Amino acid sequence: MSTTWVELSCDVPSEMVDQLADFLMELTGTGVSIENLSLDTFSLDTLEETPIKTVKAYFAADADHANKVAELSAYLAAFGPQYVGFIFQPPRVSYIQEEDWANNWKAHFTSARVGTRIVIKPSWEDFDASGGIILLQLDPGMAFGTGTHPTTRLCLEFLEEIFFHEGSFGSFGYPAPKGVLDVGTGTGILAIAAAKMGAERIVAIDIDPQAVAIARENLAMNGATGEILVSDTPLADVDGTFDIVVSNILAEELARLATELVNRLNPGGFLLLSGILTEKEELVVAAFSEFGLTLAATGRHGEWSCLGYYRER
């Protein structure tokens, strides 16, 4: 039996998007989607920023959505006027079947290339994986994205450089990474990419049980269940240390978890930190400055930053 979902949509200035997305995640308990009004593809290579964006959130129709709509309207009225270009409009409410939602996405979600070798593709699209292509198969999900968000892409690009000894990471003279810890795995795409690049021991954790379930589905879709252990184990309870620790979460959480993240990193290993709004980059740099790490690379895409650290042997 298919599930009916409520879709809430709001058009807001781009500067308000992150604040609104955080509120909607708390309100609905699921992820959100963020779209440029002129967006006609999920390939960021052709994405142009627009001053107004659409933020959408989803939740099951048997929930008390009238109260949620009222809370969202009150939130927009209270905080929207702080942003240039805001015009108050009540949130739009739509009802969609789960299979209809998925089919709608199929019209837009096509294969996207990341870095030099990586291609992210949906299950319904064919792609020639010859010539050293690292193929990651990921379908859009109701609560999680498609793996093409800038924070994910920056992590994938850094992982590729580390595994293939290229770019900013090519001069450190380290052996091939074997162990990878993915903190806040979400869809599991970073863990899957690490497995396909040659990692042998991969631990992927997330505090959200729904993320764990979806990551396991994506592992199975990519034939990577043997190499990756996915769970909701807290970071403090993860055993051992790793050649690469990657975490794509909020800047404030990265700063709070700084000691635990560094403690999981082997000497001669790499720490990748993403999910950082560029305006909060210095907050994260300051939090990790006391550990004697070398900042090897800083990647930026639009308003997002990713930091790549090396730990001396």
N, C-alpha and C positions, 0 to 999 in steps of 0.2 A: 504494500500500500504506500503510495507516494505521500510525502509530507508537503503541506502548504506552509509557505513562509511569508512573513510580512517584510517588505522592503521599505525602509525609510530613506528618502533622498533629500539632501540639502545642497543648495548652491551658495558657496561662500567665497570670500577673497582667499587667495592662496596662503596668505600669512596666517589665516585662522585654521587652516586644515589640520595641523598637528594637534592643536588644543581640542578641536571638535572631535577628532578621531579618538583621542584618549577618553573623552567623555562618553562617546558612543560605545566604546569597548566596555566601559564600566556599566553602562546602561543596559546593554543587550547580552553581555557575556560571550559575544562572538567577535570575530575580526570585522574589519571594515574594508571597503574598496574606495579608492580615490581615483577620480577620472578627470582629465582635462575635458572641457566641454567640446573641444574639437577632436578628441581622440578617436582614431579609427583603426588603431593597431596596438598590439601589446609589445611591439618591438620598440625599445627605447631609442634605437638608433634614429628613428624618424619622429620622435616625440618633441613637440615644441611646447614650452610652458605658456599657460594662459593666466590672466589675472584672476579669473573666477574658475573654481573647480567644483565638481560634484562629489560629495562624500555620501556613501551609502552604507547602511548597516542592515543586518538580517536577524530575525529570530522567529521561532516557531509561532504559527498563527494561534495556537491554543493558549499562548501567553496573554497576559493582560496588556494588550498593546495600546489601549486607549490612554492609560496612565503614562506609558512610555512616550507617546506622541506629545502629551501635555508637558511632560518634563523636558523634552527636547525643545518644544516651542518656547518654554520659559527660559531655557538656557540660551537659545539664539537671541531672544529679546534682551536678555541681561548683558551678554558679552559681545554680541555682534557689533554694536555701535562703536566699540573700541577700534575697529578695523576699517581702514579706508576702503571705500567701495562697497561696504555692506549695505544691502537692502533687505529688510526683514520680509521673509516669505515663510508661511507655515510649512513644515516638512511635508513632502509628498508621500502618500501611503499607497503601496501597491501590494497585491496578493499574487504570488506565483507558486506554481508547482515545482518541486525540486528538479524534475526532469526537464521542464521548460526552461528553468534557470540555466541548467547546464548547456542545453542546446543553444540558448542565446549567446553564451560565451563562445561557443564553437565558431560562430561567425567572425569573431575578432581575434581569438587567440591562435597565433601561428608561430612557427619555429622562430627562435631568436638566437643569434650568435652572441657569445660572450667571450671576451679575450680572443686568443688565437685559435684555440682548438675546441672550445666548449659550445655545444648547441643544446638549447632547451626546447623540447618539442612536446606537443600534446599527443595522447595515445592514438588519436584518429588520423594523424597526419604521417605520411611516409617521409623518410629522410635518408639519403645515402650517407652512411656513417664510415665510408672508406676514407683513406688518406689521413689516418691519425685523429679523426674526429672523436671527441669524448661526448657521447650522446646521453643526455639526461632527460628522462621522460617524466613529465609532470602535468597533470590535469588541473584546471582551476577548481578550487573547492569553496564551499559556502563560507567557511571560517578562515581560510588561509589563501594566500595569493598564488601567483603563477611562477614565482622565482625570478621575475624580471625587475623587481624593485631595485633602485640604485644601491641600497645597502647590501643586498644579496649579491648583485653583480660585482660590486667592489671586492667582496670577500672571495668570490669565485676567481676573479682576475688575480688576486694575491695568491690564492692557493695554487693556481696554475703556474705562476712565476716561481713559487717555492719548490713545487714538485719537479719542475723542469729546469731549475737553476737559471732563471732568466730575470731580466729587469733589475729592480732594486734589490732583489734577494740573491742574485747570481754570484756575488763576490765573497760570500761568507764561507765557502768550502766545507759544507756540511754533508753528511751521508744522506741517502734517500730516507725521507721521513717514513716511519712505520706506525707510530701511534698518534691518533688524533682524538681530541676531545671537543665536541660541539655543544656549547652551552646555550640553551634557548633554541633548540633545533627547528621548531616550527614544522615546516613541510618535510624536513630531513634532507633537503637538497644539498646542503654543504657536506653532510656526512656521505651522501651517495657519490658526490663528486670526488671526495677524498678516496673512497673505495675504488672508483674507476681510474684514479690516477696512480694507485699502487699501495695505498695504506693497508696495513694488515690487521691492526687492532683499532677499532673506532667505537667510541662511546658517545652517544647522543642523548642529551637530557633536556627535559622541558617541564616546567611546573604545571603546565596545562595538560590534563589527561586527554583532552580532545586532540591536542597537537601530537601527543605520543601515538594515539590511534591512527591519525592521518599519516604520520611519518612512517609507521609500520606498513601501511598500505602502499606508500610510495616506494619503500624499500623492496617490497614484493614485486611491484611493477617493473623495477629496474634490475631485478635479480641480484640484489645486494644484501639479502637477509643474513647470509653466512658471516659477513665481515663486520656487521654493525650491531651493537647492543643499544636498543632504544628503551628509555624508561623515564619515570618521573622522579628518579633518585635525586635528592638535593645535592648541590655541588659539594657541600661539606662532607658528604658520605661517599663521594667517588673515590675509588681506590687507585693508587698508582700515579705516575706522571707520564707526560706525553711529549712527543716531538713538536706537535702543533696543538695549540689551544685556540679555538675560534669562538667568538661570542658576538652575536648580532642581536643586541637588545638595546634598551634605552641607556643614554649616557649616564644618568644618575645611578642606574643599577650597575653599570660597569664600574663606576667609581666606588660604589658600596662593596662590590665583590672583588676589588683589586687584589687584596692579599690572597684570597682563595684561588683566584685565577692564576696568579704568578706561582703559587705553591704547587700547582699541577703541571708546571712547565719544566721540561728537562733542560739542563745546560746545553747550549747549542741549538735550542729550539726556538720556535716562532710563536708569538702571540698576536692574533688578529682581532681587532676590536672594531665593531661596526654598529650601525643603528644610531649614529651620533649626528645630531644636527650640527652643522658647521659652527653655529654660534656657541655651541657647548663643547667644542673641540678642546679648548684650553682647560676646561674643567676635568676632562678625562686625562689629558696630558699631565696635569698637576697631580692627579690621584696616583698615577703610575711612575712619577718622577723619582720616588724614593727607593726603587728596587734595582737600580743600576742597569736597566735595560737600554738597549740602543734603539732609537726610533729609526728604523730602516726605510720606511716609506709612508707617505700620507697620500691617500687617494681621495678625490673629491668628485662628486657628480651632483650638480645643482646645489641643493641646500644640505647635502649629506656628506659625511666624512667617514673614512675608514683608516685606522692606524695600524701599521705593521711593525712590531717590535722583535728584536733579536736578543736572546739571552746568551751572554758570553759563556764559553766553556770554563 
